[in-house]
Amino acid sequence: MQVSVESTSALERRMTIGVPAERIETEVTKRLQQTARRAKVPGFRPGKVPMSVIRQRYEDSARQEALGDLIQSTFYEAIVEQKLNPAGAPAVEPKAFEKGKDLEYVATFEVFPEFQVGGLDSIAIERLQADVSDADVDNMLEILRKQNTRFEAAERAAENGDQLNIDFVGKIDGEAFAGGSAKGTQLVLGSGRMIPGFEDALVGVKAGEERVINPTFPADYQNLELAGKTAEFTITVNSVSAPQLPELNDEFFAQFGVKEGGLEGFRAEVRKNMQRELRQAIKSKVKNQVMEGLLTANPVDVPKALISNEVDRLRVQAVQQFGGNIKPDQLPAELFEEQAKRRVVLGLIVAEVVKQFELKPDDARVRELIEEMASAYQEPEQVVAWYYKNDQQLNEVRSVVLEEQVVDTVLQKAKVTDKAVSYEEAVKPAEAPQAA
């Protein structure tokens, strides 16, 4: 077998492979012999059909099958011989083939980039430091109470924070418009759910009252036919309900799985959850900075095949997330290309860090992470046991731990500064990173 390789770009390879005629004929004969053992030909007993008859009837199909299998097997042999690492399936083009002569074909494909991860000492990381104070716990208790607000009918004028049940009909220039009318809508005043001016105009209404208001749609409103226009809404108020915050009592605590310890026990559980959230938020922000630093310090050429595969995965995820009758391949690839490229580049860089520094998942850290996740459940021991009985879930945790070890490896060489901040600032979501 003869092999020659040409580099047509940084990652693309054009490999010409020649397969001797003798090898082709050997494969064709082998297939014809297999066919002869099972072929049913009128006038002959099974297994007794002359080879000349078998060749006459089946040689063409046997030769096509042999050529297809040979291209696959010789391509694999060639990339092993040439020490190449394809990043996707090759495009195969036969150059020449005549019966009784050598087969020559060209395989064009991309290879994985070869690079060394560097520049770790140039990466700057700001690591947040924060604690959960008593005031933070107090604030969280109020948030939990507001999230469980109940509304009770009020015999008074509506105030911000009240919930109204309303019917309304909207018109522009005397004509009703699509989406401008509804019945039995629940609306909390001050929630910002409706267009500017709508909710403000309902402060002071009472149950049974009808009010006509004239708010204006914002100039940048999503429905361009309505943007910037003033509408007339006729609103009927069916009821006014005032918010009632739940008491911090045993009944309230039980909703969160805390059945003992009263207020102090509940505060302790809330604090524990906040501390876990704080650790995760700080870890996530450090990881994001590390990944951004690795991307900046290590520009990498990306195989188009890998980006295409990642685009397909993102399309499927989008359809699963948003539903509808659309098929993944109907979504424009351009919507996902930047995100796909970023994911592929990071994957290549992280894999190279693992290889360069010979990292393996630390079993103790795997156990620690599983126990931390399990602590959020009522029976953590069963959750831990479940992970160790399910290889797929256990491998996912190992992957997370390995990625954490990559972050730790970078942190050992990067420029790290600690910054003391409040709990609120530490857990505030970070801005989304820009695509690579």
C-alpha positions in Angstrom: 0.0 0.0 0.0 1.4 3.4 -1.0 0.5 6.5 1.0 1.4 10.2 0.4 0.1 13.1 2.5 -0.2 16.8 1.5 -1.0 19.6 3.9 -3.5 21.9 2.2 -4.1 24.2 5.2 -3.2 24.3 8.9 -5.5 21.5 9.7 -6.6 19.9 6.3 -4.8 16.9 4.9 -5.1 15.4 1.5 -3.9 11.8 1.6 -3.5 9.7 -1.6 -3.6 6.0 -1.0 -2.8 3.2 -3.5 -4.1 -0.3 -3.0 -2.4 -3.1 -4.9 -4.6 -5.0 -7.4 -3.7 -8.3 -5.8 -5.2 -7.3 -2.5 -8.4 -6.2 -4.3 -8.7 -9.5 -6.1 -8.1 -11.4 -2.9 -11.0 -9.6 -1.2 -13.3 -10.1 -4.2 -12.5 -13.8 -4.3 -13.1 -14.2 -0.6 -16.6 -12.6 -1.0 -17.4 -14.8 -4.0 -16.5 -17.9 -2.0 -18.7 -16.8 0.8 -21.5 -16.2 -1.7 -21.0 -19.6 -3.3 -21.7 -21.4 -0.1 -25.2 -19.9 0.3 -26.2 -19.0 -3.3 -29.4 -20.6 -4.7 -29.1 -21.0 -8.5 -31.6 -23.0 -10.5 -30.2 -26.3 -11.7 -27.5 -26.5 -9.0 -27.6 -27.8 -5.4 -26.7 -25.2 -2.7 -22.9 -25.1 -2.3 -22.3 -26.8 -5.7 -22.6 -23.9 -8.0 -19.5 -23.5 -10.2 -17.3 -20.5 -9.5 -17.6 -19.4 -13.1 -21.4 -19.1 -12.6 -20.9 -17.3 -9.3 -18.5 -14.8 -10.9 -20.9 -14.1 -13.8 -23.8 -13.4 -11.4 -22.2 -11.8 -8.4 -18.8 -10.4 -9.2 -19.9 -6.8 -9.8 -21.6 -6.5 -6.4 -18.8 -8.4 -4.6 -16.3 -6.0 -6.2 -18.2 -2.9 -5.1 -18.5 -4.3 -1.5 -14.8 -5.2 -1.4 -13.8 -1.7 -2.7 -16.0 0.0 0.0 -14.5 -2.1 2.8 -11.0 -1.7 1.5 -11.3 2.1 1.4 -12.4 2.0 5.0 -9.7 -0.4 6.2 -6.8 1.1 4.2 -7.7 4.6 5.3 -7.5 3.5 8.9 -4.2 1.7 8.2 -2.8 4.9 6.5 -3.7 7.3 9.3 -2.1 4.9 11.9 1.0 4.6 9.7 1.2 8.4 9.2 0.4 9.1 12.9 -2.5 11.4 11.9 -5.5 12.2 14.2 -8.6 12.9 12.0 -11.2 15.3 13.5 -14.0 14.0 11.3 -15.0 11.6 8.5 -12.9 12.0 5.3 -14.3 13.0 1.9 -13.2 10.2 -0.4 -12.7 10.6 -4.1 -11.5 7.6 -6.2 -8.7 8.8 -8.7 -8.5 5.7 -10.8 -9.8 2.2 -10.8 -9.8 -0.4 -13.5 -10.4 -4.1 -13.0 -7.1 -5.9 -12.6 -5.2 -2.6 -11.7 -4.3 -0.9 -8.5 -6.9 1.3 -6.8 -5.9 4.8 -6.1 -8.1 7.2 -4.1 -7.8 10.5 -2.3 -9.1 11.1 1.3 -9.4 14.8 2.4 -10.0 15.4 6.1 -9.1 17.7 9.0 -6.8 16.7 11.9 -6.9 17.8 15.5 -4.6 20.7 16.2 -1.3 20.0 17.9 -0.3 22.6 20.5 1.0 23.2 23.9 -1.0 25.1 26.5 1.0 28.2 27.6 0.7 31.6 29.0 -0.7 30.4 32.4 1.4 33.0 34.3 -0.2 35.8 32.3 -3.8 34.9 33.4 -5.2 37.4 36.0 -7.8 36.0 38.4 -9.9 38.0 40.9 -11.1 35.6 43.6 -14.0 36.9 45.7 -14.0 36.4 49.5 -17.4 36.6 51.4 -19.3 35.3 54.4 -22.9 34.8 55.2 -23.8 37.3 57.9 -26.8 37.4 60.2 -28.2 40.3 58.1 -27.9 38.2 55.0 -29.9 35.4 56.6 -32.5 37.9 57.7 -32.8 39.2 54.2 -33.1 35.7 52.8 -35.9 34.9 55.3 -37.8 38.0 54.0 -37.3 36.8 50.4 -38.6 33.4 51.2 -41.7 35.0 52.9 -42.4 37.2 49.8 -42.0 34.2 47.5 -44.8 32.5 49.5 -47.1 35.6 49.7 -50.8 34.9 49.8 -53.4 37.4 48.6 -56.6 38.1 50.5 -59.6 40.1 49.4 -59.3 43.8 50.5 -62.2 46.2 50.9 -60.1 49.3 50.0 -58.5 51.1 47.1 -55.7 49.3 45.4 -52.1 50.0 46.3 -48.8 49.0 44.8 -48.1 45.4 45.7 -51.8 44.4 45.6 -53.1 41.8 43.2 -56.0 42.8 40.9 -58.3 40.5 38.9 -59.2 42.4 35.8 -60.9 42.2 32.5 -59.7 44.7 29.8 -60.3 45.6 26.2 -57.6 47.5 24.3 -58.2 49.6 21.2 -56.0 51.8 18.9 -57.9 54.5 16.9 -61.1 52.8 17.9 -60.1 49.4 16.6 -59.4 46.4 18.9 -55.9 44.9 18.3 -54.6 41.3 18.6 -53.5 40.5 22.2 -55.1 43.7 23.6 -58.0 42.1 25.4 -58.3 39.5 28.2 -60.6 38.3 31.0 -59.8 37.3 34.5 -56.2 38.4 34.4 -54.3 38.4 37.7 -52.0 41.4 37.9 -49.8 42.5 40.8 -49.4 46.3 40.7 -45.8 47.4 40.5 -44.6 44.1 39.0 -43.8 45.8 35.6 -45.6 43.1 33.7 -47.7 45.5 31.6 -46.5 48.4 29.4 -45.4 51.6 31.2 -48.3 53.6 32.6 -50.8 50.6 32.7 -50.2 49.5 36.3 -49.6 53.1 37.6 -53.1 54.1 36.3 -54.8 51.4 38.4 -53.4 52.5 41.7 -56.5 53.6 43.7 -59.1 51.5 41.9 -61.7 49.5 43.9 -63.4 46.2 43.2 -66.3 46.7 40.7 -64.9 49.9 39.3 -64.4 50.5 35.6 -61.5 52.7 34.4 -60.4 53.9 31.0 -56.6 54.5 30.6 -54.4 55.7 27.7 -50.9 54.3 28.0 -48.4 54.5 25.2 -46.5 51.5 23.9 -42.6 51.9 24.1 -40.9 52.9 20.8 -38.8 49.7 21.0 -41.8 47.4 21.7 -41.4 43.9 20.2 -44.6 44.2 18.1 -43.6 46.9 15.6 -47.2 47.5 14.6 -47.9 48.7 18.2 -44.6 50.4 18.9 -44.9 54.1 19.9 -48.7 54.1 19.6 -51.1 55.3 22.3 -53.9 52.8 23.2 -57.2 53.1 25.0 -57.8 50.3 27.6 -61.2 49.9 29.2 -60.6 48.0 32.4 -63.1 46.3 34.8 -61.7 45.5 38.2 -63.2 42.3 39.5 -61.4 42.2 42.8 -58.6 43.8 44.9 -56.4 41.5 47.1 -53.8 42.6 49.5 -50.5 40.7 50.1 -50.2 38.7 53.3 -46.7 37.5 54.2 -46.6 34.1 56.1 -45.5 34.0 59.7 -42.2 32.5 60.5 -43.7 29.5 62.3 -43.5 25.7 62.3 -46.0 25.4 59.5 -43.8 27.7 57.3 -40.6 25.9 58.2 -42.2 22.5 57.3 -42.7 23.7 53.7 -38.9 23.7 53.4 -38.4 20.3 55.1 -37.4 21.7 58.5 -39.6 20.0 61.2 -37.5 20.5 64.3 -35.5 23.3 65.9 -38.0 26.1 65.4 -36.7 29.5 64.1 -33.1 28.8 65.1 -33.2 25.5 63.3 -34.7 27.1 60.2 -32.1 29.9 60.2 -29.3 27.3 60.5 -30.7 25.4 57.5 -31.1 28.6 55.5 -27.5 29.6 56.4 -26.2 26.2 55.3 -27.9 26.5 51.9 -26.6 30.1 51.5 -23.1 29.0 52.3 -23.3 26.2 49.7 -24.6 28.7 47.1 -21.8 31.1 48.0 -19.1 28.5 47.6 -20.6 27.5 44.2 -20.9 31.1 43.0 -17.3 31.9 43.9 -16.0 28.7 42.3 -18.1 29.4 39.2 -16.7 32.9 38.8 -13.1 31.8 39.3 -13.7 29.0 36.7 -15.1 31.4 34.2 -12.1 33.7 34.5 -9.7 30.7 34.2 -11.5 29.6 31.0 -11.4 33.1 29.6 -7.7 33.4 30.4 -7.0 30.0 28.7 -8.9 31.2 25.6 -7.0 34.5 25.4 -3.6 33.0 26.0 -4.0 30.0 23.6 -5.5 30.8 20.2 -6.2 27.5 18.5 -7.2 26.6 15.0 -10.5 24.7 15.1 -11.5 21.8 12.8 -14.6 22.8 10.9 -16.0 19.2 11.4 -15.9 19.7 15.2 -17.7 23.0 15.0 -20.3 21.5 12.7 -20.9 18.6 15.2 -21.2 21.1 18.1 -23.7 23.2 16.1 -25.8 20.2 15.6 -25.8 19.4 19.3 -26.8 23.0 20.2 -29.6 22.9 17.6 -31.0 19.8 19.3 -30.7 21.4 22.7 -32.5 24.5 21.5 -35.4 22.4 20.1 -35.6 20.4 23.4 -35.6 23.6 25.4 -38.1 25.7 23.5 -40.2 22.9 22.0 -42.5 23.4 19.0 -42.7 21.4 15.8 -39.5 22.7 14.3 -36.7 20.2 13.4 -33.1 20.9 14.6 -31.7 21.2 11.1 -34.3 24.0 10.3 -32.5 26.3 12.7 -29.9 28.5 11.0 -26.3 27.2 11.8 -25.1 30.8 12.1 -27.1 31.2 15.3 -24.9 28.7 17.0 -21.5 29.0 15.3 -19.8 31.4 17.7 -21.0 29.4 20.8 -20.0 26.2 19.1 -16.5 27.4 18.3 -16.0 28.6 21.9 -17.1 25.2 23.3 -14.8 23.3 20.9 -11.8 25.5 21.6 -12.3 25.2 25.3 -12.7 21.5 25.1 -9.4 21.2 23.1 -7.5 23.4 25.6 -8.9 21.7 28.7 -8.1 18.3 27.2 -4.5 19.4 26.5 -4.1 20.7 30.1 -5.2 17.3 31.3 -2.7 15.7 29.0 0.2 18.0 29.7 -0.1 17.9 33.5 -1.2 14.2 33.6 -4.3 14.9 35.6 -6.7 12.2 36.7 -9.9 12.6 38.7 -9.1 12.6 42.4 -11.3 10.0 44.1 -11.5 11.9 47.4 -12.7 15.0 45.6 -15.3 12.9 43.7 -16.6 11.6 47.0 -16.6 15.0 48.5 -18.6 16.6 45.6 -21.1 13.8 45.7 -21.6 14.2 49.4 -22.1 17.9 49.0 -24.7 17.5 46.4 -26.4 14.8 48.4 -26.6 17.0 51.5 -29.4 19.0 49.8 -31.6 15.9 50.1 -33.4 14.5 53.1 -31.7 11.1 52.9 -28.2 11.9 51.6 -26.8 8.4 52.2 -29.2 7.0 49.6 -28.2 9.7 47.1 -24.5 8.9 47.6 -25.1 5.2 47.1 -27.1 5.9 44.0 -24.2 7.8 42.4 -21.8 5.0 43.0 -24.2 2.4 41.5 -24.7 4.4 38.3 -21.5 4.6 36.1 -22.9 7.3 33.8 -23.7 9.7 36.7 -20.4 8.8 38.5 -18.4 9.6 35.3 -20.2 12.9 35.0 -19.1 13.8 38.5 -15.5 12.7 37.7 -15.6 15.0 34.6 -16.6 17.9 36.9 -13.9 17.1 39.3 -11.3 16.8 36.6 -12.3 20.2 35.3 -11.9 21.6 38.8 -8.4 20.2 38.9 -7.7 21.9 35.6 -8.8 25.2 37.2 -6.6 24.5 40.3 -3.6 23.8 38.0 -4.1 27.1 36.3 -4.6 28.9 39.6 -1.2 27.6 40.8 0.5 29.5 38.0 -1.9 32.5 37.4 -1.8 35.9 39.0 -4.5 35.6 41.7 -5.8 38.5 43.9 -8.4 38.1 46.6 -11.2 40.7 46.9 -13.5 40.9 49.9 -17.1 41.5 48.9 -20.6 41.2 50.4 -22.6 38.0 50.1 -25.0 39.7 47.6 -22.2 40.7 45.3 -20.5 37.3 45.5 -23.7 35.4 44.4 -24.8 37.9 41.8 -24.6 36.2 38.4 -21.6 37.1 36.3 -21.9 38.7 32.9 -22.0 36.2 30.1 -18.6 35.7 28.4 -18.1 36.9 24.9 -17.8 34.3 22.2 -14.3 33.3 21.1 
